[in-house]
Amino acid sequence: MDTISKAWDWTKNDQDFWYEPSEISYYLLNRWKRNGFTRLLDLGCGVGRHSYLFAENGFSVDAFDFSESAIGEVKRNVEEKKYAIRALQGDMNDLPYADCSFDCLLAYHVISHTDTNGIKKIIGEINRALKNGGEFYVTLCSKNSWSYQKAGYPKHDENTIIKTEEGPEKGIPHFYSSEDTVKDLFKGNTMVTIQHIQDVVLNGGGLKDSWHYFILGKKE
């Protein structure tokens, strides 16, 4: 079965938080500075919220995303503000970087946008692009989520659904993991922390829960 690849439609985004760095990015910034890391791959950078944060704090950043419009916006900001950021558009299944290029890699709510075949390729690419001793922080959708168990989205394979509602994620695959799947996918890496976190959304009096795995790992 072929791997599905599809970019976010940023013209339909109406959520401001995608323009603000996530809370965990500040922890990672300080951790990775203490580790002496200097070169970051912001994988699935979107409109650059994490790329800018790390570049403003002395990192050399490569910003990578499948969306041409998102990368276009990043390039305009890089030109205007003279950030140490190289922005490229492409598919995360085939990263255009040499082996062992990066000290650290951040992929926040990104690598789940694929299917079962794709997630294995992407994690292989992450390990290829990282230096030995480098660290990565990634998130994966959890099978505990309402969207996997109850939403009724069409399934592409046993772990993957396709979002169908209008919005930036329409038509985009989402791969969902269990605890055993997470351990199997990263069995060649050292796990520093694995968190399984529930977000609760109240919508018209109903509850829609969203679960994710937040994974800090190291390439040995």
N, CA, C and O of each residue as an XYZ file, in Angstrom:
880
protein
N       0.839     -1.202      0.000
C       0.000      0.000      0.000
C       0.876      1.255      0.000
O       1.801      1.365      0.805
N       0.590      2.193     -0.892
C       1.366      3.421     -0.980
C       1.135      4.302      0.243
O       0.061      4.288      0.844
N       2.163      5.068      0.596
C       2.057      6.013      1.699
C       1.329      7.270      1.237
O       1.567      7.772      0.139
N       0.435      7.775      2.093
C      -0.294      9.003      1.787
C       0.515     10.198      2.276
O       1.042     10.175      3.388
N       0.618     11.238      1.458
C       1.236     12.489      1.862
C       0.342     13.637      1.411
O      -0.044     13.713      0.245
N       0.019     14.523      2.339
C      -0.843     15.666      2.008
C      -0.538     16.803      2.971
O      -0.429     16.584      4.178
N      -0.400     18.006      2.450
C      -0.046     19.168      3.264
C      -1.275     19.775      3.926
O      -2.391     19.679      3.415
N      -1.045     20.397      5.066
C      -2.073     21.216      5.714
C      -2.478     22.352      4.783
O      -1.652     22.880      4.038
N      -3.751     22.720      4.830
C      -4.231     23.896      4.104
C      -4.266     25.069      5.076
O      -5.257     25.283      5.774
N      -3.166     25.827      5.111
C      -3.046     26.900      6.096
C      -4.009     28.055      5.832
O      -4.236     28.874      6.722
N      -4.569     28.137      4.650
C      -5.547     29.202      4.372
C      -6.822     29.001      5.162
O      -7.610     29.935      5.308
N      -7.045     27.782      5.682
C      -8.253     27.480      6.451
C      -8.015     27.415      7.947
O      -8.918     27.070      8.709
N      -6.793     27.748      8.375
C      -6.496     27.757      9.802
C      -7.095     28.984     10.475
O      -6.924     30.104      9.993
N      -7.797     28.778     11.591
C      -8.357     29.902     12.349
C      -7.954     29.854     13.822
O      -8.613     30.454     14.672
N      -6.859     29.131     14.120
C      -6.391     28.970     15.497
C      -5.083     29.741     15.698
O      -4.071     29.433     15.069
N      -5.115     30.735     16.572
C      -3.945     31.588     16.777
C      -2.778     30.852     17.434
O      -1.626     31.251     17.264
N      -3.067     29.756     18.201
C      -1.976     29.125     18.936
C      -0.932     28.485     18.033
O       0.175     28.191     18.483
N      -1.270     28.264     16.752
C      -0.270     27.725     15.831
C       0.810     28.755     15.493
O       1.801     28.433     14.838
N       0.610     29.994     15.943
C       1.599     31.050     15.724
C       2.419     31.325     16.980
O       3.316     32.168     16.951
N       2.135     30.638     18.076
C       2.854     30.835     19.328
C       3.640     29.575     19.674
O       3.115     28.474     19.511
N       4.887     29.700     20.149
C       5.647     28.512     20.535
C       4.913     27.705     21.610
O       4.288     28.273     22.505
N       4.998     26.389     21.512
C       4.385     25.514     22.512
C       5.140     25.627     23.834
O       6.293     26.058     23.861
N       4.489     25.241     24.922
C       5.129     25.309     26.246
C       6.389     24.451     26.293
O       7.411     24.871     26.837
N       6.316     23.255     25.726
C       7.458     22.336     25.809
C       8.670     22.877     25.060
O       9.799     22.504     25.379
N       8.465     23.737     24.082
C       9.602     24.225     23.297
C      10.567     25.041     24.149
O      11.764     25.069     23.862
N      10.065     25.709     25.198
C      10.947     26.486     26.066
C      11.820     25.565     26.914
O      12.994     25.854     27.147
N      11.243     24.459     27.372
C      12.042     23.462     28.096
C      13.114     22.874     27.189
O      14.276     22.757     27.580
N      12.716     22.505     25.977
C      13.672     21.908     25.043
C      14.775     22.882     24.674
O      15.939     22.496     24.562
N      14.413     24.143     24.486
C      15.403     25.165     24.181
C      16.494     25.197     25.249
O      17.681     25.202     24.921
N      16.107     25.219     26.505
C      17.087     25.281     27.593
C      17.842     23.970     27.749
O      19.046     23.968     28.001
N      17.141     22.862     27.600
C      17.803     21.550     27.705
C      18.863     21.400     26.621
O      19.993     20.991     26.890
N      18.483     21.737     25.398
C      19.403     21.509     24.288
C      20.553     22.510     24.278
O      21.641     22.191     23.799
N      20.332     23.702     24.794
C      21.451     24.637     24.958
C      22.436     24.108     25.993
O      23.648     24.193     25.796
N      21.921     23.558     27.100
C      22.800     22.982     28.123
C      23.584     21.799     27.569
O      24.720     21.558     27.977
N      22.984     21.065     26.649
C      23.665     19.925     26.039
C      24.718     20.341     25.009
O      25.476     19.508     24.512
N      24.754     21.633     24.696
C      25.711     22.120     23.713
C      25.256     21.934     22.273
O      26.064     22.034     21.350
N      23.979     21.666     22.075
C      23.440     21.512     20.728
C      23.320     22.881     20.060
O      23.024     23.882     20.712
N      23.556     22.904     18.751
C      23.488     24.179     18.036
C      22.667     24.108     16.755
O      22.200     25.138     16.269
N      22.482     22.909     16.198
C      21.780     22.803     14.914
C      20.489     22.003     15.077
O      20.509     20.844     15.490
N      19.372     22.640     14.747
C      18.031     22.082     14.945
C      17.325     21.881     13.615
O      17.407     22.726     12.725
N      16.625     20.750     13.485
C      15.660     20.563     12.400
C      14.267     20.721     12.979
O      13.848     19.939     13.832
N      13.550     21.733     12.513
C      12.146     21.929     12.884
C      11.324     21.220     11.810
O      11.001     21.795     10.771
N      10.998     19.975     12.082
C      10.333     19.107     11.107
C       8.824     19.323     11.169
O       8.197     19.106     12.206
N       8.248     19.756     10.041
C       6.842     20.152     10.046
C       6.702     21.488     10.755
O       5.931     21.630     11.704
N       7.457     22.456     10.281
C       7.591     23.744     10.983
C       6.343     24.603     10.919
O       6.213     25.555     11.688
N       5.411     24.283     10.006
C       4.250     25.154      9.853
C       4.684     26.548      9.451
O       5.494     26.721      8.540
N       4.136     27.544     10.139
C       4.476     28.928      9.825
C       5.650     29.446     10.651
O       5.902     30.650     10.687
N       6.376     28.528     11.321
C       7.680     28.877     11.866
C       7.764     29.233     13.324
O       8.782     29.765     13.765
N       6.720     28.957     14.097
C       6.712     29.424     15.486
C       7.904     28.904     16.295
O       8.477     29.654     17.086
N       8.286     27.645     16.115
C       9.424     27.108     16.860
C      10.756     27.465     16.203
O      11.757     27.663     16.893
N      10.770     27.547     14.893
C      12.001     27.942     14.197
C      12.474     29.315     14.662
O      13.662     29.512     14.918
N      11.551     30.257     14.770
C      11.910     31.607     15.185
C      12.445     31.612     16.616
O      13.443     32.272     16.905
N      11.777     30.872     17.515
C      12.202     30.828     18.913
C      13.638     30.333     19.028
O      14.449     30.938     19.728
N      13.954     29.244     18.351
C      15.296     28.682     18.462
C      16.334     29.565     17.761
O      17.447     29.726     18.262
N      15.982     30.131     16.621
C      16.918     31.014     15.924
C      17.216     32.254     16.752
O      18.356     32.717     16.781
N      16.215     32.794     17.421
C      16.409     33.983     18.268
C      17.292     33.678     19.469
O      17.799     34.592     20.119
N      17.476     32.392     19.763
C      18.294     31.987     20.910
C      19.577     31.281     20.486
O      20.131     30.480     21.238
N      20.044     31.583     19.278
C      21.378     31.186     18.872
C      21.502     29.886     18.118
O      22.615     29.482     17.780
N      20.396     29.212     17.839
C      20.467     27.959     17.091
C      20.514     28.230     15.589
O      19.937     29.202     15.101
N      21.204     27.364     14.877
C      21.136     27.324     13.427
C      20.002     26.362     13.069
O      20.049     25.184     13.423
N      18.987     26.863     12.368
C      17.737     26.134     12.214
C      17.454     25.815     10.749
O      17.622     26.657      9.866
N      17.020     24.572     10.514
C      16.435     24.198      9.236
C      14.946     23.991      9.458
O      14.538     23.147     10.255
N      14.138     24.769      8.746
C      12.684     24.686      8.847
C      12.161     23.924      7.637
O      12.446     24.289      6.497
N      11.392     22.858      7.888
C      10.964     21.964      6.813
C       9.474     21.677      6.944
O       8.991     21.334      8.023
N       8.748     21.820      5.832
C       7.309     21.554      5.859
C       6.833     21.182      4.464
O       7.462     21.542      3.468
N       5.716     20.458      4.397
C       5.148     20.019      3.124
C       4.322     21.115      2.465
O       4.077     21.070      1.260
N       3.890     22.100      3.251
C       3.025     23.158      2.732
C       3.841     24.260      2.068
O       4.686     24.884      2.711
N       3.593     24.498      0.796
C       4.304     25.565      0.086
C       3.950     26.934      0.654
O       4.815     27.803      0.762
N       2.688     27.129      1.018
C       2.277     28.437      1.542
C       2.923     28.716      2.893
O       3.323     29.847      3.166
N       3.029     27.681      3.750
C       3.671     27.861      5.051
C       5.148     28.188      4.895
O       5.654     29.111      5.532
N       5.841     27.432      4.047
C       7.260     27.686      3.823
C       7.467     29.058      3.189
O       8.446     29.740      3.489
N       6.558     29.461      2.321
C       6.647     30.810      1.742
C       6.586     31.881      2.797
O       7.327     32.863      2.735
N       5.698     31.703      3.781
C       5.598     32.678      4.870
C       6.865     32.689      5.711
O       7.341     33.755      6.102
N       7.417     31.508      5.994
C       8.660     31.436      6.760
C       9.789     32.142      6.021
O      10.551     32.897      6.625
N       9.897     31.905      4.732
C      10.973     32.535      3.955
C      10.852     34.056      3.965
O      11.861     34.759      4.039
N       9.635     34.563      3.891
C       9.446     36.020      3.938
C       9.891     36.587      5.285
O      10.523     37.642      5.338
N       9.563     35.891      6.367
C       9.966     36.358      7.687
C      11.472     36.252      7.895
O      12.083     37.114      8.526
N      12.064     35.188      7.357
C      13.517     35.016      7.459
C      14.233     36.150      6.737
O      15.212     36.698      7.242
N      13.743     36.493      5.566
C      14.347     37.582      4.797
C      14.206     38.913      5.517
O      15.136     39.719      5.547
N      13.042     39.131      6.093
C      12.787     40.413      6.760
C      13.591     40.558      8.045
O      14.132     41.628      8.323
N      13.674     39.480      8.835
C      14.281     39.568     10.165
C      15.694     38.996     10.230
O      16.324     39.001     11.288
N      16.186     38.504      9.095
C      17.559     38.000      8.995
C      17.834     36.861      9.988
O      18.895     36.817     10.610
N      16.889     35.960     10.127
C      17.068     34.799     10.984
C      18.073     33.820     10.366
O      18.226     33.752      9.146
N      18.761     33.058     11.243
C      19.646     31.978     10.783
C      18.804     30.726     10.556
O      18.935     29.727     11.263
N      17.939     30.811      9.552
C      17.005     29.724      9.238
C      17.073     29.432      7.745
O      17.034     30.339      6.915
N      17.176     28.151      7.425
C      17.063     27.693      6.039
C      15.720     26.978      5.909
O      15.493     25.968      6.574
N      14.844     27.483      5.073
C      13.492     26.942      4.936
C      13.356     26.166      3.635
O      13.698     26.666      2.563
N      12.849     24.929      3.739
C      12.671     24.073      2.574
C      11.293     23.418      2.599
O      10.773     23.071      3.660
N      10.718     23.258      1.419
C       9.450     22.555      1.265
C       9.720     21.142      0.784
O      10.543     20.934     -0.107
N       9.023     20.156      1.374
C       9.198     18.784      0.934
C       8.449     17.807      1.808
O       7.773     18.195      2.761
N       8.575     16.533      1.476
C       7.860     15.449      2.137
C       8.743     14.836      3.227
O       9.901     14.501      2.974
N       8.200     14.689      4.436
C       9.001     14.166      5.545
C       9.334     12.688      5.388
O      10.142     12.160      6.152
N       8.734     12.011      4.420
C       9.111     10.634      4.122
C      10.475     10.534      3.452
O      11.049      9.447      3.379
N      10.995     11.648      2.966
C      12.262     11.644      2.235
C      12.967     12.977      2.484
O      12.877     13.892      1.666
N      13.657     13.082      3.599
C      14.265     14.348      3.993
C      15.508     14.647      3.153
O      16.333     13.759      2.936
N      15.650     15.887      2.680
C      16.763     16.249      1.801
C      18.014     16.689      2.566
O      18.637     17.693      2.220
N      18.376     15.935      3.602
C      19.522     16.285      4.427
C      20.477     15.103      4.503
O      20.065     13.945      4.447
N      21.755     15.420      4.630
C      22.769     14.376      4.744
C      22.635     13.644      6.074
O      22.042     14.159      7.022
N      23.188     12.451      6.131
C      23.200     11.692      7.374
C      23.889     12.502      8.476
O      24.857     13.222      8.232
N      23.363     12.364      9.684
C      23.992     12.954     10.884
C      24.167     14.465     10.760
O      25.216     15.003     11.115
N      23.139     15.148     10.257
C      23.231     16.593     10.045
C      22.880     17.417     11.277
O      23.351     18.546     11.412
N      22.058     16.875     12.184
C      21.453     17.703     13.223
C      21.762     17.195     14.627
O      21.866     15.993     14.872
N      21.904     18.160     15.546
C      22.052     17.841     16.967
C      20.713     17.484     17.597
O      20.653     16.649     18.500
N      19.638     18.114     17.125
C      18.334     17.942     17.747
C      17.241     18.179     16.717
O      17.444     18.862     15.713
N      16.077     17.597     16.989
C      14.963     17.650     16.046
C      13.664     17.780     16.818
O      13.420     17.053     17.781
N      12.838     18.711     16.384
C      11.522     18.928     16.982
C      10.456     18.704     15.927
O      10.488     19.316     14.859
N       9.497     17.814     16.233
C       8.376     17.547     15.328
C       7.106     17.521     16.172
O       6.699     16.471     16.669
N       6.491     18.684     16.327
C       5.376     18.860     17.254
C       4.056     18.753     16.493
O       3.748     19.599     15.654
N       3.279     17.710     16.792
C       2.004     17.428     16.120
C       2.188     17.381     14.596
O       1.481     18.052     13.845
N       3.156     16.572     14.168
C       3.517     16.523     12.745
C       3.550     15.097     12.204
O       2.839     14.784     11.249
N       4.367     14.226     12.803
C       4.653     12.953     12.147
C       3.475     11.993     12.148
O       3.524     10.973     11.461
N       2.417     12.287     12.898
C       1.202     11.460     12.826
C       0.441     11.677     11.529
O      -0.484     10.924     11.225
N       0.813     12.697     10.755
C       0.098     12.995      9.508
C       0.585     12.076      8.384
O       1.116     12.528      7.370
N       0.389     10.790      8.597
C       0.793      9.773      7.629
C       0.050      8.495      7.958
O      -0.865      8.502      8.782
N       0.436      7.393      7.320
C      -0.172      6.100      7.602
C       0.874      5.168      8.216
O       1.976      5.600      8.555
N       0.521      3.887      8.357
C       1.409      2.950      9.036
C       2.728      2.779      8.299
O       3.782      2.721      8.932
N       2.691      2.697      6.971
C       3.940      2.612      6.206
C       4.762      3.878      6.371
O       5.980      3.826      6.537
N       4.075      5.021      6.322
C       4.767      6.295      6.380
C       5.461      6.556      7.697
O       6.565      7.101      7.714
N       4.829      6.174      8.815
C       5.424      6.488     10.116
C       6.770      5.785     10.281
O       7.691      6.329     10.890
N       6.876      4.580      9.740
C       8.142      3.846      9.826
C       9.222      4.539      8.998
O      10.372      4.633      9.428
N       8.852      5.022      7.811
C       9.805      5.747      6.969
C      10.256      7.030      7.650
O      11.443      7.357      7.643
N       9.318      7.753      8.233
C       9.643      9.043      8.847
C      10.580      8.869     10.031
O      11.556      9.608     10.167
N      10.291      7.896     10.887
C      11.163      7.667     12.045
C      12.544      7.217     11.577
O      13.549      7.570     12.193
N      12.605      6.444     10.496
C      13.895      6.089      9.916
C      14.650      7.313      9.425
O      15.864      7.409      9.602
N      13.936      8.251      8.807
C      14.552      9.485      8.333
C      15.021     10.360      9.497
O      16.076     10.989      9.413
N      14.251     10.404     10.573
C      14.654     11.157     11.765
C      15.973     10.622     12.304
O      16.888     11.388     12.605
N      16.062      9.312     12.423
C      17.292      8.711     12.939
C      18.462      8.909     11.981
O      19.598      9.090     12.419
N      18.199      8.876     10.709
C      19.275      9.083      9.729
C      19.818     10.495      9.812
O      21.031     10.696      9.747
N      18.933     11.485      9.955
C      19.339     12.891      9.925
C      19.999     13.355     11.226
O      20.745     14.335     11.228
N      19.726     12.651     12.336
C      20.308     13.041     13.624
C      21.723     12.502     13.801
O      22.055     11.415     13.328
N      22.549     13.286     14.492
C      23.863     12.812     14.890
C      23.726     11.788     16.021
O      22.731     11.794     16.746
N      24.709     10.920     16.170
C      24.738     10.031     17.326
C      24.812     10.886     18.599
O      25.614     11.815     18.697
N      23.975     10.555     19.545
C      23.892     11.352     20.762
C      22.909     12.502     20.666
O      22.647     13.186     21.656
N      22.357     12.720     19.464
C      21.362     13.772     19.292
C      20.015     13.380     19.869
O      19.738     12.199     20.080
N      19.184     14.372     20.119
C      17.869     14.132     20.722
C      16.751     14.597     19.806
O      16.925     15.497     18.985
N      15.602     13.962     19.969
C      14.402     14.347     19.220
C      13.219     14.459     20.177
O      13.149     13.778     21.200
N      12.299     15.336     19.809
C      11.028     15.436     20.532
C       9.923     15.375     19.500
O       9.830     16.226     18.615
N       9.076     14.344     19.627
C       7.993     14.138     18.666
C       6.695     13.847     19.404
O       6.705     13.431     20.562
N       5.592     14.067     18.727
C       4.287     13.700     19.262
C       3.602     12.736     18.298
O       3.787     12.807     17.083
N       2.807     11.835     18.873
C       2.021     10.881     18.103
C       0.588     10.866     18.621
O       0.365     10.967     19.828
N      -0.374     10.743     17.728
C      -1.764     10.573     18.141
C      -1.927      9.230     18.845
O      -1.287      8.244     18.478
N      -2.797      9.201     19.869
C      -3.057      7.987     20.629
C      -4.397      7.369     20.245
O      -5.356      8.075     19.934
N      -4.444      6.043     20.272
C      -5.680      5.333     19.964
C      -6.757      5.531     21.034
O      -7.900      5.118     20.840
N      -6.408      6.150     22.150
C      -7.420      6.493     23.154
C      -8.321      7.630     22.683
O      -9.372      7.866     23.278
N      -7.933      8.329     21.636
C      -8.623      9.553     21.212
C     -10.026      9.272     20.681
O     -10.290      8.240     20.064
N     -10.903     10.220     20.943
C     -12.270     10.195     20.404
C     -12.252     10.089     18.890
O     -13.056      9.360     18.307
N     -11.348     10.804     18.255
C     -11.312     10.843     16.790
C     -10.981      9.491     16.184
O     -11.373      9.213     15.050
N     -10.263      8.639     16.918
C      -9.957      7.292     16.430
C     -11.068      6.310     16.786
O     -11.441      5.470     15.967
N     -11.597      6.412     18.008
C     -12.524      5.407     18.495
C     -13.985      5.653     18.101
O     -14.731      4.703     17.864
N     -14.396      6.932     18.031
C     -15.833      7.213     17.956
C     -16.258      8.148     16.826
O     -17.451      8.244     16.536
N     -15.332      8.829     16.191
C     -15.710      9.866     15.226
C     -16.288      9.309     13.939
O     -17.037      9.997     13.245
N     -15.950      8.075     13.613
C     -16.473      7.468     12.390
C     -15.759      7.875     11.119
O     -16.304      7.720     10.027
N     -14.538      8.396     11.245
C     -13.767      8.746     10.056
C     -13.426      7.473      9.269
O     -13.267      6.409      9.866
N     -13.314      7.570      7.948
C     -12.908      6.397      7.164
C     -11.482      5.973      7.519
O     -10.615      6.809      7.773
N     -11.260      4.661      7.530
C      -9.941      4.125      7.859
C      -9.159      3.792      6.591
O      -9.688      3.204      5.647
N      -7.904      4.180      6.597
C      -6.987      3.843      5.508
C      -6.307      2.505      5.774
O      -6.142      1.689      4.867
N      -5.916      2.292      7.027
C      -5.420      0.997      7.474
C      -5.790      0.856      8.946
O      -6.489      1.718      9.479
N      -5.349     -0.191      9.611
C      -5.819     -0.461     10.962
C      -5.426      0.619     11.975
O      -6.030      0.713     13.043
N      -4.436      1.420     11.649
C      -3.966      2.468     12.566
C      -4.255      3.880     12.079
O      -3.947      4.840     12.786
N      -4.832      4.036     10.901
C      -4.880      5.338     10.236
C      -6.299      5.694      9.819
O      -6.992      4.899      9.184
N      -6.725      6.914     10.189
C      -8.003      7.455      9.713
C      -7.738      8.672      8.829
O      -6.650      9.248      8.857
N      -8.742      9.053      8.049
C      -8.645     10.227      7.182
C      -9.658     11.256      7.673
O     -10.855     10.974      7.725
N      -9.186     12.443      8.033
C     -10.085     13.503      8.478
C     -10.937     13.982      7.291
O     -10.434     14.156      6.181
N     -12.231     14.190      7.548
C     -13.142     14.543      6.457
C     -13.854     15.876      6.655
O     -14.458     16.398      5.719
N     -13.791     16.438      7.878
C     -14.507     17.685      8.087
C     -13.759     18.855      7.448
O     -12.549     18.790      7.232
N     -14.496     19.920      7.152
C     -13.880     21.103      6.559
C     -12.849     21.703      7.511
O     -13.034     21.688      8.728
N     -11.776     22.225      6.954
C     -10.726     22.823      7.763
C      -9.360     22.493      7.194
O      -9.266     21.866      6.139
N      -8.297     22.902      7.874
C      -6.945     22.722      7.336
C      -6.508     21.271      7.234
O      -5.572     20.963      6.496
N      -7.180     20.353      7.973
C      -6.763     18.957      7.962
C      -7.660     18.062      7.106
O      -7.531     16.839      7.156
N      -8.552     18.641      6.336
C      -9.444     17.827      5.512
C      -8.639     16.973      4.533
O      -7.789     17.477      3.799
N      -8.925     15.669      4.539
C      -8.241     14.749      3.641
C      -6.882     14.278      4.112
O      -6.221     13.508      3.415
N      -6.449     14.730      5.294
C      -5.117     14.378      5.786
C      -5.188     13.120      6.646
O      -6.052     13.025      7.518
N      -4.298     12.154      6.422
C      -4.274     10.946      7.255
C      -3.741     11.246      8.647
O      -2.933     12.156      8.835
N      -4.201     10.471      9.616
C      -3.692     10.560     10.986
C      -3.411      9.140     11.483
O      -4.312      8.308     11.579
N      -2.160      8.892     11.790
C      -1.736      7.604     12.337
C      -1.893      7.634     13.852
O      -1.514      8.608     14.502
N      -2.456      6.555     14.415
C      -2.706      6.473     15.859
C      -1.920      5.314     16.456
O      -1.834      4.232     15.874
N      -1.348      5.565     17.635
C      -0.460      4.610     18.290
C      -1.064      4.083     19.590
O      -1.923      4.714     20.207
N      -0.589      2.921     19.977
C      -0.779      2.398     21.322
C       0.575      2.459     22.037
O       1.591      2.775     21.419
N       0.587      2.159     23.323
C       1.852      2.162     24.060
C       2.835      1.158     23.463
O       4.021      1.454     23.315
N       2.338     -0.020     23.123
C       3.223     -1.036     22.542
C       3.773     -0.584     21.188
O       4.931     -0.846     20.863
N       2.931      0.099     20.398
C       3.384      0.587     19.096
C       4.489      1.622     19.254
O       5.477      1.600     18.519
N       4.320      2.532     20.218
C       5.341      3.549     20.467
C       6.672      2.888     20.805
O       7.712      3.256     20.258
N       6.637      1.925     21.696
C       7.871      1.247     22.099
C       8.508      0.516     20.922
O       9.731      0.497     20.789
N       7.688     -0.080     20.078
C       8.216     -0.805     18.923
C       8.819      0.142     17.890
O       9.875     -0.144     17.326
N       8.148      1.274     17.640
C       8.635      2.220     16.643
C       9.997      2.801     17.020
O      10.822      3.081     16.150
N      10.227      2.979     18.324
C      11.456      3.626     18.781
C      12.381      2.650     19.513
O      13.182      3.059     20.353
N      12.265      1.367     19.193
C      13.032      0.362     19.928
C      14.541      0.516     19.743
O      15.313      0.011     20.558
N      14.970      1.198     18.696
C      16.400      1.415     18.494
C      16.933      2.657     19.170
O      18.124      2.955     19.078
N      16.057      3.391     19.854
C      16.442      4.646     20.507
C      16.347      4.527     22.021
O      15.667      3.645     22.546
N      17.032      5.422     22.710
C      16.866      5.554     24.151
C      15.706      6.507     24.420
O      15.703      7.637     23.932
N      14.731      6.056     25.188
C      13.612      6.916     25.554
C      13.963      7.676     26.833
O      14.229      7.068     27.870
N      13.962      8.997     26.755
C      14.223      9.832     27.923
C      12.932     10.002     28.715
O      12.905      9.763     29.922
N      11.866     10.412     28.040
C      10.541     10.483     28.661
C       9.483     10.132     27.622
O       9.628     10.458     26.444
N       8.420      9.466     28.064
C       7.225      9.244     27.263
C       6.039      9.677     28.118
O       5.812      9.123     29.194
N       5.292     10.654     27.648
C       4.097     11.117     28.340
C       2.871     10.795     27.491
O       2.895     10.921     26.266
N       1.807     10.380     28.162
C       0.536     10.087     27.497
C      -0.482     11.056     28.078
O      -0.912     10.905     29.221
N      -0.868     12.059     27.282
C      -1.597     13.217     27.807
C      -2.945     13.364     27.115
O      -3.060     13.213     25.898
N      -3.967     13.663     27.920
C      -5.318     13.879     27.410
C      -5.642     15.366     27.393
O      -5.464     16.059     28.394
N      -6.118     15.851     26.253
C      -6.715     17.181     26.143
C      -8.222     16.993     26.043
O      -8.704     16.140     25.299
N      -8.955     17.795     26.796
C     -10.410     17.687     26.801
C     -11.010     18.921     26.157
O     -10.679     20.047     26.528
N     -11.896     18.709     25.188
C     -12.573     19.800     24.501
C     -14.060     19.689     24.766
O     -14.674     18.666     24.462
N     -14.644     20.737     25.332
C     -16.081     20.777     25.551
C     -16.727     21.497     24.384
O     -16.413     22.654     24.104
N     -17.625     20.813     23.711
C     -18.234     21.351     22.496
C     -19.741     21.178     22.577
O     -20.249     20.075     22.375
N     -20.468     22.262     22.873
C     -21.917     22.181     22.961
C     -22.386     21.265     24.070
O     -23.437     20.636     23.952
N     -21.629     21.183     25.135
C     -21.999     20.330     26.246
C     -21.474     18.914     26.128
O     -21.532     18.151     27.093
N     -20.955     18.544     24.943
C     -20.379     17.222     24.754
C     -18.885     17.240     24.997
O     -18.253     18.297     24.999
N     -18.327     16.054     25.204
C     -16.897     15.946     25.483
C     -16.208     15.198     24.343
O     -16.619     14.102     23.962
N     -15.155     15.812     23.808
C     -14.318     15.157     22.815
C     -12.892     15.160     23.352
O     -12.266     16.213     23.471
N     -12.393     13.985     23.672
C     -11.046     13.911     24.231
C     -10.024     13.634     23.134
O     -10.279     12.898     22.181
N      -8.875     14.244     23.305
C      -7.772     14.082     22.358
C      -6.550     13.633     23.147
O      -6.080     14.346     24.033
N      -6.040     12.456     22.826
C      -4.883     11.908     23.513
C      -3.672     11.894     22.576
O      -3.789     11.608     21.384
N      -2.504     12.213     23.151
C      -1.258     12.168     22.386
C      -0.130     11.595     23.243
O      -0.133     11.709     24.469
N       0.829     10.978     22.563
C       2.096     10.615     23.177
C       3.105     11.721     22.881
O       3.256     12.154     21.738
N       3.793     12.170     23.930
C       4.842     13.184     23.816
C       6.161     12.499     24.174
O       6.348     12.047     25.304
N       7.064     12.428     23.213
C       8.214     11.534     23.318
C       9.517     12.321     23.160
O       9.758     12.961     22.137
N      10.344     12.254     24.198
C      11.707     12.790     24.140
C      12.653     11.605     24.083
O      12.699     10.783     24.999
N      13.411     11.529     22.990
C      14.292     10.389     22.788
C      15.684     10.791     22.363
O      15.962     11.955     22.072
N      16.550      9.798     22.334
C      17.957     10.032     22.003
C      18.424      8.957     21.029
O      18.108      7.776     21.175
N      19.188      9.401     20.031
C      19.826      8.467     19.113
C      21.194      8.077     19.659
O      22.045      8.933     19.900
N      21.392      6.800     19.846
C      22.681      6.319     20.379
C      23.691      6.099     19.243
O      24.827      5.697     19.496
